Amino acid sequence: MFWDLIRKRAEHNNCEIFSLEEISLHQQEIEKIEYIDKWCKELKILYLQNNLIAKIENVGRLKKLEYLNLALNNIERIENLEGCESLQKLDFTVNFIGELSSVESLQNNIHLQELYLVGNPCTDFKGYREFVVATLHQLKFLDGKKIERSERIKATQDLPTIRQWIREQEEMHLKRRVQEKHEAERNLENKNRRKLPEKVQTEEEHISDADEEESDKEFWEKPTQFTPESRIETHRHMEEKRKAKEAQSEATKKKKPPRTLITADGRALNVNEPKYYMSSDICKLLFLTFFCCRFLDTSLIDVDIQPSYVRIKVKGKVFQLVLPTEVKPDSSCAKRSQTTGHLVITMPKVSTLRFSFALRFSSFFTTTDRCSAPTSTQMEKLEVDPSCHSRLNLADIVQNKKSNSPGPLKLQPVVTDVSKSGNGEFEDDPDVPPLI
């Protein structure tokens, strides 16, 4: 239980427990402090108020701890805090500390400046404030009130007499506590004896609602002393009432028929039981963003990706979405944002490869006259004036001989009659090709 509580508190710290500097574990019905000095050695602030802690333990190795709040618990003695070297503020408001001499264990905490003991039995002792002020010289505030220098000097002078008073009152308190523990044990035994016949009863012989209300009224109106045992008894009584009410509500609650997710013919349906929003983006990949709560634990989310639909379970409630196209479940992935808490699912589409193959197939059959291309893969184009198109006409490159328009000049070999030249010694050899 303690591990789960600390793990949930570490979500804001990238789920890193060992580097936590502040933990709030108030109102968690904790009865024992466990392993926190081994897991969170960097801890500076620790809130443990309003629990059922009876002993200070497993915090002595927190060297960097500066503030410890243990208000509204069942602590009867101050101990095991000598190793908290950086401790500056300590809160024991409304506990059951009766051994006032146990504050001497805080003398080695040289950085301790504030101490709160309001609501403890020791505050009723004669010379309570003077004893604490004279014992802890490093203190600057006691129960929210500043300690003056003159007050400390006077308390130090009267310390031997005050210590004798405190010792006598502590002995009386401890004797009273022994009697209170014996009385609490007897009450618990009597209560267990009354419960034995109720366990033998059958389901048809349950106690009526009027009897339950009467017993509950009797419990709250019965006068009791404010002791650790009475606090635990009150907590257990409230826990039993809560469980009984939950069991009654579960029994009377009408069971809803299971929701239809897939019809008899195999067709998936859209379902949104958790009432969450989503958005999608379709391109080569199909992106699905699921807007779940920011502080929802990821272990409560279950994602199931199928070729034609996506199913997300949030705390047992189903969100199912039919996909517009077929996807590949094996290549899909689901990630959650650590800042917003949104769940992003990435799914590659199966139809992407088919579409690209169709494009290549159509381009292979496309020709200039577009006569043999498949009509199913061709794109429709708007008709334009043929005289305005800018495509090169290969038929106009070679000019017609009958045309009078000037055309490109054609290079022809020029044959020079050398026999008509002035050199009479030249003889034309028919076997020699003419020069160009």
Backbone hydrogen bonds in HBPLUS format (Angstrom, degrees):
<---DONOR---> <-ACCEPTOR-->    atom                        ^
c    i                          cat <-CA-CA->   ^        H-A-AA   ^      H-
h    n   atom  resd res      DA  || num        DHA   H-A  angle D-A-AA Bond
n    s   type  num  typ     dist DA aas  dist angle  dist       angle   num
A0005-LEU N   A0001-MET O   3.09 MM   4  6.38 156.3  2.15 151.5 157.7     1
A0006-ILE N   A0002-PHE O   3.13 MM   4  6.38 163.7  2.16 149.6 153.1     2
A0007-ARG N   A0003-TRP O   2.91 MM   4  6.07 159.0  1.96 151.2 157.8     3
A0008-LYS N   A0004-ASP O   3.05 MM   4  6.21 155.1  2.11 146.3 151.8     4
A0009-ARG N   A0005-LEU O   3.14 MM   4  6.39 149.3  2.23 141.9 150.4     5
A0010-ALA N   A0007-ARG O   3.21 MM   3  5.18 145.7  2.33  95.7 105.7     6
A0011-GLU N   A0008-LYS O   3.39 MM   3  5.70 167.0  2.41 112.1 112.7     7
A0013-ASN N   A0010-ALA O   3.06 MM   3  5.17 149.4  2.16 103.0 112.6     8
A0015-CYS N   A0010-ALA O   2.82 MM   5  4.70 130.6  2.06 149.8 149.4     9
A0016-GLU N   A0013-ASN O   3.07 MM   3  5.70 158.6  2.12 117.0 122.6    10
A0020-LEU N   A0017-ILE O   3.26 MM   3  5.51 167.4  2.27 115.0 115.8    11
A0044-LYS N   A0021-GLU O   2.82 MM  23  5.06 164.4  1.84 122.3 126.6    12
A0045-ILE N   A0021-GLU O   3.04 MM  24  6.43 151.5  2.12 147.8 156.7    13
A0023-ILE N   A0045-ILE O   3.14 MM  22  6.52 151.7  2.22 146.9 154.2    14
A0047-TYR N   A0023-ILE O   2.95 MM  24  6.28 165.3  1.98 160.5 164.8    15
A0025-LEU N   A0047-TYR O   2.81 MM  22  5.69 165.8  1.83 149.0 153.1    16
A0027-GLN N   A0049-GLN O   3.23 MM  22  6.79 146.3  2.35 151.1 159.6    17
A0052-LEU N   A0030-ILE O   2.82 MM  22  5.57 150.6  1.90 147.1 153.9    18
A0038-LYS N   A0035-TYR O   3.08 MM   3  5.35 150.0  2.18 106.4 115.5    19
A0039-TRP N   A0035-TYR O   3.10 MM   4  6.32 150.1  2.20 154.7 163.2    20
A0040-CYS N   A0036-ILE O   3.08 MM   4  5.72 164.2  2.11 141.6 146.1    21
A0043-LEU N   A0040-CYS O   3.32 MM   3  5.54 160.1  2.36 113.2 114.1    22
A0066-GLU N   A0044-LYS O   2.77 MM  22  5.11 166.2  1.79 130.0 134.7    23
A0067-TYR N   A0044-LYS O   3.12 MM  23  6.54 154.8  2.18 157.3 164.2    24
A0046-LEU N   A0067-TYR O   3.03 MM  21  6.34 156.3  2.09 156.8 164.3    25
A0069-ASN N   A0046-LEU O   3.05 MM  23  6.39 165.2  2.07 168.1 171.7    26
A0048-LEU N   A0069-ASN O   2.85 MM  21  5.70 155.0  1.92 153.8 162.2    27
A0050-ASN N   A0071-ALA O   2.83 MM  21  6.26 150.8  1.92 142.6 151.7    28
A0074-ASN N   A0053-ILE O   2.83 MM  21  5.50 145.2  1.95 141.4 149.6    29
A0062-LEU N   A0059-VAL O   3.32 MM   3  5.73 166.8  2.33 116.0 118.0    30
A0063-LYS N   A0061-ARG O   2.97 MM   2  5.66 120.2  2.34 111.8  94.9    31
A0065-LEU N   A0062-LEU O   3.35 MM   3  5.47 167.3  2.36 107.8 111.4    32
A0088-GLN N   A0066-GLU O   2.85 MM  22  5.06 167.8  1.86 127.6 131.6    33
A0089-LYS N   A0066-GLU O   3.04 MM  23  6.42 154.5  2.11 159.9 167.0    34
A0068-LEU N   A0089-LYS O   3.17 MM  21  6.52 160.2  2.21 152.7 156.8    35
A0091-ASP N   A0068-LEU O   3.11 MM  23  6.48 158.5  2.16 162.6 165.7    36
A0070-LEU N   A0091-ASP O   2.90 MM  21  5.76 162.2  1.93 155.6 160.1    37
A0072-LEU N   A0093-THR O   2.84 MM  21  6.26 157.7  1.89 163.0 169.2    38
A0096-PHE N   A0075-ILE O   2.88 MM  21  5.58 148.6  1.98 153.1 158.8    39
A0084-CYS N   A0081-LEU O   3.27 MM   3  5.58 159.5  2.31 108.6 114.6    40
A0085-GLU N   A0083-GLY O   2.94 MM   2  5.54 123.1  2.27 110.7  94.2    41
A0087-LEU N   A0084-CYS O   3.34 MM   3  5.58 167.9  2.36 113.0 114.7    42
A0113-GLN N   A0088-GLN O   2.89 MM  25  5.31 170.4  1.90 131.3 134.1    43
A0114-GLU N   A0088-GLN O   3.12 MM  26  6.50 161.7  2.16 157.2 162.5    44
A0090-LEU N   A0114-GLU O   3.07 MM  24  6.25 151.5  2.15 138.6 147.3    45
A0116-TYR N   A0090-LEU O   3.02 MM  26  6.46 145.1  2.15 152.0 161.7    46
A0092-PHE N   A0116-TYR O   2.82 MM  24  5.55 157.3  1.87 143.9 151.1    47
A0094-VAL N   A0118-VAL O   2.73 MM  24  6.12 163.2  1.76 152.8 158.9    48
A0122-CYS N   A0097-ILE O   3.08 MM  25  6.11 141.1  2.23 169.0 159.6    49
A0102-SER N   A0099-GLU O   3.06 MM   3  5.71 163.1  2.09 115.9 121.3    50
A0103-VAL N   A0100-LEU O   3.16 MM   3  6.03 172.4  2.17 124.3 125.9    51
A0104-GLU N   A0101-SER O   3.20 MM   3  5.95 168.2  2.22 117.7 121.4    52
A0105-SER N   A0102-SER O   3.20 MM   3  5.84 165.0  2.22 114.2 118.4    53
A0106-LEU N   A0103-VAL O   3.01 MM   3  5.59 165.1  2.03 116.5 121.2    54
A0107-GLN N   A0104-GLU O   3.24 MM   3  5.59 163.3  2.27 114.8 115.6    55
A0109-ASN N   A0106-LEU O   3.16 MM   3  5.34 153.2  2.23 104.5 112.6    56
A0110-ILE N   A0108-ASN O   3.03 MM   2  5.51 123.8  2.35 107.3  91.4    57
A0112-LEU N   A0109-ASN O   3.17 MM   3  5.67 167.4  2.18 118.2 121.3    58
A0140-LYS N   A0113-GLN O   2.90 MM  27  5.02 169.5  1.91 129.3 132.7    59
A0141-PHE N   A0113-GLN O   2.95 MM  28  6.24 155.3  2.01 170.8 170.7    60
A0115-LEU N   A0141-PHE O   3.23 MM  26  6.54 146.1  2.35 140.8 150.2    61
A0143-ASP N   A0115-LEU O   2.81 MM  28  6.14 171.4  1.82 159.1 162.1    62
A0123-THR N   A0120-ASN O   3.15 MM   3  5.75 154.1  2.22 115.4 122.1    63
A0124-ASP N   A0121-PRO O   3.15 MM   3  5.77 163.6  2.17 116.6 121.6    64
A0125-PHE N   A0122-CYS O   3.12 MM   3  5.38 163.2  2.15 109.2 114.3    65
A0131-PHE N   A0127-GLY O   2.98 MM   4  6.01 153.9  2.04 147.3 154.0    66
A0132-VAL N   A0128-TYR O   3.17 MM   4  6.48 162.4  2.21 154.2 158.0    67
A0133-VAL N   A0129-ARG O   2.94 MM   4  6.08 167.8  1.96 156.2 160.0    68
A0134-ALA N   A0130-GLU O   2.97 MM   4  6.03 156.7  2.03 143.8 149.9    69
A0135-THR N   A0131-PHE O   2.97 MM   4  5.99 139.1  2.14 139.9 150.8    70
A0136-LEU N   A0132-VAL O   2.99 MM   4  5.98 172.0  2.00 155.5 156.8    71
A0139-LEU N   A0136-LEU O   3.41 MM   3  5.80 161.3  2.44 108.0 113.2    72
A0147-ILE N   A0140-LYS O   2.93 MM   7  5.46 163.2  1.96 144.9 144.1    73
A0142-LEU N   A0145-LYS O   2.97 MM   3  5.37 163.4  2.00 150.5 149.2    74
A0145-LYS N   A0142-LEU O   3.12 MM   3  5.37 166.3  2.14 111.8 115.6    75
A0152-ARG N   A0148-GLU O   3.17 MM   4  6.50 152.1  2.25 145.1 151.6    76
A0153-ILE N   A0149-ARG O   3.05 MM   4  6.34 157.9  2.10 150.4 156.3    77
A0154-LYS N   A0150-SER O   3.06 MM   4  6.25 165.7  2.09 149.4 152.7    78
A0155-ALA N   A0151-GLU O   3.00 MM   4  6.11 158.6  2.05 144.5 150.9    79
A0156-THR N   A0152-ARG O   2.93 MM   4  6.04 152.7  2.00 146.5 153.3    80
A0157-GLN N   A0153-ILE O   3.12 MM   4  6.36 150.1  2.21 143.5 151.1    81
A0158-ASP N   A0154-LYS O   3.16 MM   4  6.42 149.6  2.26 145.8 153.3    82
A0159-LEU N   A0156-THR O   3.45 MM   3  5.10 165.5  2.47  97.9 101.2    83
A0162-ILE N   A0158-ASP O   3.03 MM   4  6.19 166.6  2.05 159.5 163.8    84
A0163-ARG N   A0159-LEU O   2.83 MM   4  5.88 156.0  1.89 156.8 162.1    85
A0164-GLN N   A0160-PRO O   3.37 MM   4  6.55 149.1  2.47 137.5 144.1    86
A0165-TRP N   A0161-THR O   3.21 MM   4  6.60 153.6  2.28 146.4 153.2    87
A0166-ILE N   A0162-ILE O   2.97 MM   4  6.25 163.3  2.00 153.7 157.9    88
A0167-ARG N   A0163-ARG O   3.01 MM   4  6.17 155.1  2.07 144.8 151.1    89
A0168-GLU N   A0164-GLN O   3.21 MM   4  6.43 160.7  2.25 148.0 151.8    90
A0169-GLN N   A0165-TRP O   3.10 MM   4  6.36 162.6  2.13 154.7 159.4    91
A0170-GLU N   A0166-ILE O   2.93 MM   4  6.04 148.1  2.03 146.6 155.4    92
A0171-GLU N   A0167-ARG O   3.18 MM   4  6.42 154.9  2.25 145.8 151.0    93
A0172-MET N   A0168-GLU O   3.27 MM   4  6.58 156.7  2.33 144.7 150.2    94
A0173-HIS N   A0169-GLN O   2.99 MM   4  6.18 154.0  2.06 142.4 150.0    95
A0174-LEU N   A0170-GLU O   2.88 MM   4  6.12 157.8  1.93 153.0 158.5    96
A0175-LYS N   A0171-GLU O   3.09 MM   4  6.30 157.8  2.14 146.2 151.6    97
A0176-ARG N   A0172-MET O   3.07 MM   4  6.30 157.5  2.13 145.4 151.6    98
A0177-ARG N   A0173-HIS O   2.94 MM   4  6.17 147.2  2.04 144.9 154.4    99
A0178-VAL N   A0174-LEU O   3.07 MM   4  6.37 146.9  2.19 145.2 152.9   100
A0179-GLN N   A0175-LYS O   3.26 MM   4  6.62 157.8  2.31 147.6 152.3   101
A0180-GLU N   A0176-ARG O   3.02 MM   4  6.28 155.5  2.08 146.5 153.6   102
A0181-LYS N   A0177-ARG O   2.97 MM   4  6.18 152.0  2.05 146.6 153.2   103
A0182-HIS N   A0178-VAL O   3.12 MM   4  6.38 158.6  2.17 148.1 153.2   104
A0183-GLU N   A0179-GLN O   2.99 MM   4  6.20 160.9  2.02 150.4 155.8   105
A0184-ALA N   A0180-GLU O   2.95 MM   4  6.12 153.6  2.02 143.5 150.6   106
A0185-GLU N   A0181-LYS O   3.00 MM   4  6.25 152.1  2.08 145.5 152.7   107
A0186-ARG N   A0182-HIS O   3.05 MM   4  6.36 156.4  2.11 149.3 155.1   108
A0187-ASN N   A0183-GLU O   3.02 MM   4  6.28 159.1  2.07 148.8 154.4   109
A0188-LEU N   A0184-ALA O   3.01 MM   4  6.19 150.3  2.11 142.9 150.9   110
A0189-GLU N   A0185-GLU O   3.01 MM   4  6.27 155.3  2.07 147.1 153.4   111
A0190-ASN N   A0186-ARG O   2.99 MM   4  6.26 161.8  2.03 151.7 156.2   112
A0191-LYS N   A0187-ASN O   2.99 MM   4  6.13 151.3  2.08 141.4 149.4   113
A0192-ASN N   A0188-LEU O   2.98 MM   4  6.21 152.1  2.06 145.6 152.8   114
A0193-ARG N   A0189-GLU O   3.01 MM   4  6.28 148.9  2.11 145.8 154.3   115
A0194-ARG N   A0190-ASN O   3.12 MM   4  6.41 152.7  2.20 143.8 150.2   116
A0195-LYS N   A0191-LYS O   3.18 MM   4  6.41 134.0  2.41 136.6 148.5   117
A0195-LYS N   A0192-ASN O   3.20 MM   3  5.06 129.6  2.47  90.1 103.5   118
A0196-LEU N   A0193-ARG O   3.35 MM   3  5.42 142.6  2.50  97.9 107.4   119
A0198-GLU N   A0195-LYS O   3.13 MM   3  5.27 123.4  2.47 100.8 115.3   120
A0199-LYS N   A0196-LEU O   3.18 MM   3  5.47 135.4  2.39 105.3 116.3   121
A0200-VAL N   A0197-PRO O   3.24 MM   3  5.38 137.2  2.44  98.8 109.9   122
A0201-GLN N   A0198-GLU O   3.34 MM   3  5.35 145.4  2.47  96.6 105.9   123
A0205-GLU N   A0202-THR O   3.15 MM   3  5.44 157.1  2.21 107.8 114.9   124
A0212-GLU N   A0208-SER O   3.11 MM   4  6.43 155.3  2.17 147.0 154.2   125
A0213-GLU N   A0209-ASP O   2.95 MM   4  6.17 159.4  1.99 148.6 153.7   126
A0214-GLU N   A0210-ALA O   2.96 MM   4  6.16 150.9  2.04 142.0 150.3   127
A0215-SER N   A0211-ASP O   2.92 MM   4  6.17 160.3  1.96 150.4 154.9   128
A0216-ASP N   A0212-GLU O   2.91 MM   4  6.07 156.2  1.97 147.6 154.7   129
A0217-LYS N   A0213-GLU O   2.88 MM   4  6.01 156.3  1.94 144.5 151.1   130
A0218-GLU N   A0214-GLU O   2.94 MM   4  6.13 154.6  2.00 144.6 151.7   131
A0219-PHE N   A0215-SER O   3.00 MM   4  6.21 148.1  2.10 141.7 149.7   132
A0220-TRP N   A0216-ASP O   3.19 MM   4  6.48 161.4  2.23 150.9 153.9   133
A0221-GLU N   A0217-LYS O   3.03 MM   4  6.14 147.1  2.14 147.2 156.2   134
A0222-LYS N   A0218-GLU O   3.11 MM   4  5.96 125.4  2.42 137.8 147.9   135
A0231-ARG N   A0227-THR O   3.13 MM   4  6.45 153.4  2.20 150.8 157.9   136
A0232-ILE N   A0228-PRO O   3.06 MM   4  6.32 158.3  2.10 147.2 152.6   137
A0233-GLU N   A0229-GLU O   2.88 MM   4  6.10 157.4  1.93 148.1 155.0   138
A0234-THR N   A0230-SER O   2.92 MM   4  6.07 156.5  1.98 143.4 149.5   139
A0235-HIS N   A0231-ARG O   2.97 MM   4  6.19 157.1  2.03 145.5 151.9   140
A0236-ARG N   A0232-ILE O   2.91 MM   4  6.16 159.4  1.95 150.7 155.9   141
A0237-HIS N   A0233-GLU O   2.92 MM   4  6.11 155.8  1.98 146.9 153.8   142
A0238-MET N   A0234-THR O   3.02 MM   4  6.23 163.2  2.05 150.6 154.4   143
A0239-GLU N   A0235-HIS O   2.94 MM   4  6.14 149.2  2.03 143.4 152.7   144
A0240-GLU N   A0236-ARG O   2.90 MM   4  6.14 154.6  1.97 148.8 154.7   145
A0241-LYS N   A0237-HIS O   3.03 MM   4  6.32 158.9  2.08 148.9 154.5   146
A0242-ARG N   A0238-MET O   2.97 MM   4  6.13 153.7  2.04 142.9 150.2   147
A0243-LYS N   A0239-GLU O   2.98 MM   4  6.20 161.3  2.02 148.3 152.9   148
A0244-ALA N   A0240-GLU O   2.90 MM   4  6.07 158.4  1.95 148.6 154.9   149
A0245-LYS N   A0241-LYS O   2.94 MM   4  6.09 155.8  2.00 144.2 150.7   150
A0246-GLU N   A0242-ARG O   2.95 MM   4  6.20 155.5  2.01 146.6 153.5   151
A0247-ALA N   A0243-LYS O   2.87 MM   4  6.10 158.4  1.92 148.6 154.5   152
A0248-GLN N   A0244-ALA O   2.92 MM   4  6.11 153.4  2.00 144.7 152.0   153
A0249-SER N   A0245-LYS O   2.91 MM   4  6.10 158.3  1.96 147.2 153.1   154
A0250-GLU N   A0246-GLU O   2.91 MM   4  6.09 151.3  1.99 145.3 153.3   155
A0251-ALA N   A0247-ALA O   3.02 MM   4  6.19 147.7  2.12 140.1 148.5   156
A0252-THR N   A0248-GLN O   2.99 MM   4  6.23 156.5  2.05 149.1 154.9   157
A0253-LYS N   A0249-SER O   2.88 MM   4  5.71 127.0  2.16 135.0 148.2   158
A0269-LEU N   A0261-LEU O   3.02 MM   8  5.56 152.9  2.10 162.9 157.9   159
A0263-THR N   A0267-ARG O   2.93 MM   4  5.28 167.8  1.95 149.1 146.8   160
A0266-GLY N   A0263-THR O   3.05 MM   3  5.33 160.9  2.09 113.2 115.5   161
A0271-VAL N   A0320-GLN O   2.88 MM  49  4.81 157.0  1.94 130.1 137.4   162
A0320-GLN N   A0271-VAL O   2.73 MM  49  4.81 155.2  1.79 131.1 139.6   163
A0273-GLU N   A0318-VAL O   2.94 MM  45  5.45 166.5  1.96 160.7 158.0   164
A0291-PHE N   A0277-TYR O   3.00 MM  14  5.51 159.6  2.05 150.1 155.2   165
A0279-SER N   A0289-THR O   3.01 MM  10  5.23 148.9  2.10 141.1 150.4   166
A0289-THR N   A0279-SER O   2.81 MM  10  5.23 170.4  1.82 161.4 164.6   167
A0281-ASP N   A0287-PHE O   2.86 MM   6  5.04 147.5  1.97 143.2 150.0   168
A0287-PHE N   A0281-ASP O   2.88 MM   6  5.04 173.6  1.89 155.8 156.4   169
A0283-CYS N   A0285-LEU O   3.08 MM   2  5.18 156.5  2.14 140.1 146.8   170
A0286-LEU N   A0347-MET O   2.78 MM  61  5.06 169.4  1.80 147.8 150.9   171
A0347-MET N   A0286-LEU O   2.94 MM  61  5.06 155.0  2.01 141.9 149.7   172
A0288-LEU N   A0345-ILE O   2.92 MM  57  5.08 160.7  1.96 149.6 155.5   173
A0345-ILE N   A0288-LEU O   2.81 MM  57  5.08 167.7  1.82 151.8 156.1   174
A0290-PHE N   A0343-LEU O   2.67 MM  53  4.92 171.8  1.68 156.1 159.2   175
A0292-CYS N   A0290-PHE O   3.01 MM   2  5.90 125.0  2.33 110.9  95.1   176
A0343-LEU N   A0290-PHE O   2.93 MM  53  4.92 169.3  1.95 150.1 149.4   177
A0300-LEU N   A0297-ASP O   3.08 MM   3  5.71 162.8  2.11 116.8 122.3   178
A0301-ILE N   A0298-THR O   3.11 MM   3  5.48 166.0  2.13 116.8 118.9   179
A0315-LYS N   A0300-LEU O   3.09 MM  15  5.31 167.8  2.10 152.2 153.9   180
A0302-ASP N   A0313-LYS O   2.92 MM  11  5.00 152.4  2.00 142.2 150.3   181
A0313-LYS N   A0302-ASP O   2.78 MM  11  5.00 163.2  1.80 149.7 155.5   182
A0304-ASP N   A0311-ARG O   2.75 MM   7  5.05 153.5  1.81 159.8 166.3   183
A0311-ARG N   A0304-ASP O   2.81 MM   7  5.05 172.8  1.81 158.5 160.7   184
A0306-GLN N   A0309-TYR O   2.89 MM   3  5.26 158.8  1.94 169.7 175.5   185
A0327-VAL N   A0307-PRO O   3.07 MM  20  4.90 156.3  2.12 130.1 137.5   186
A0323-LEU N   A0308-SER O   2.91 MM  15  5.44 159.5  1.95 134.1 139.8   187
A0310-VAL N   A0321-LEU O   2.94 MM  11  5.37 155.0  2.00 149.0 156.8   188
A0321-LEU N   A0310-VAL O   2.94 MM  11  5.37 158.1  1.99 153.3 160.6   189
A0312-ILE N   A0319-PHE O   2.69 MM   7  4.99 166.1  1.71 153.4 158.5   190
A0319-PHE N   A0312-ILE O   2.69 MM   7  4.99 147.2  1.79 151.1 162.0   191
A0314-VAL N   A0317-LYS O   2.80 MM   3  5.14 157.6  1.85 152.1 153.8   192
A0317-LYS N   A0314-VAL O   3.01 MM   3  5.14 164.0  2.03 114.5 115.9   193
A0350-VAL N   A0326-GLU O   2.94 MM  24  5.69 171.1  1.95 138.6 140.5   194
A0328-LYS N   A0348-PRO O   2.96 MM  20  5.80 145.2  2.09 164.3 173.2   195
A0332-SER N   A0329-PRO O   3.29 MM   3  5.15 157.8  2.34  99.3 105.8   196
A0333-CYS N   A0346-THR O   3.00 MM  13  5.43 152.7  2.08 147.6 156.4   197
A0346-THR N   A0333-CYS O   2.87 MM  13  5.43 161.2  1.90 162.8 168.4   198
A0335-LYS N   A0344-VAL O   2.87 MM   9  5.33 168.2  1.89 156.2 158.3   199
A0344-VAL N   A0335-LYS O   2.74 MM   9  5.33 167.8  1.75 173.1 174.4   200
A0337-SER N   A0342-HIS O   2.91 MM   5  5.43 162.8  1.94 156.7 160.3   201
A0341-GLY N   A0337-SER O   3.05 MM   4  4.82 131.2  2.30 110.8 124.1   202
A0355-PHE N   A0351-SER O   3.07 MM   4  6.13 155.2  2.14 144.3 150.4   203
A0356-SER N   A0352-THR O   3.13 MM   4  6.37 161.0  2.17 148.3 152.8   204
A0357-PHE N   A0353-LEU O   3.04 MM   4  6.18 155.7  2.11 147.5 154.1   205
A0358-ALA N   A0354-ARG O   3.01 MM   4  6.21 149.2  2.11 143.1 151.4   206
A0359-LEU N   A0355-PHE O   3.09 MM   4  6.40 148.7  2.19 144.4 152.4   207
A0360-ARG N   A0356-SER O   3.15 MM   4  6.46 160.1  2.19 147.2 151.5   208
A0361-PHE N   A0357-PHE O   2.96 MM   4  6.12 156.1  2.02 146.6 153.7   209
A0362-SER N   A0358-ALA O   3.00 MM   4  6.17 156.0  2.06 146.8 152.1   210
A0363-SER N   A0359-LEU O   3.02 MM   4  6.22 156.6  2.08 148.7 155.1   211
A0364-PHE N   A0360-ARG O   3.06 MM   4  6.20 139.6  2.23 141.7 151.7   212
A0388-CYS N   A0385-ASP O   2.94 MM   3  5.45 158.1  1.99 117.4 124.6   213
A0389-HIS N   A0386-PRO O   3.45 MM   3  5.54 162.4  2.49 101.2 106.1   214
A0396-ASP N   A0393-ASN O   3.36 MM   3  5.94 157.3  2.42 112.3 117.5   215
A0397-ILE N   A0394-LEU O   3.45 MM   3  5.67 167.1  2.47 106.1 109.5   216
A0403-SER N   A0400-ASN O   3.12 MM   3  5.38 150.5  2.21 103.3 112.3   217
A0420-LYS N   A0417-ASP O   3.38 MM   3  5.88 153.8  2.45 105.1 111.3   218
A0421-SER N   A0418-VAL O   3.00 MM   3  5.23 162.4  2.03 108.4 113.6   219
A0432-VAL N   A0429-ASP O   3.25 MM   3  5.72 157.0  2.31 113.1 119.1   220
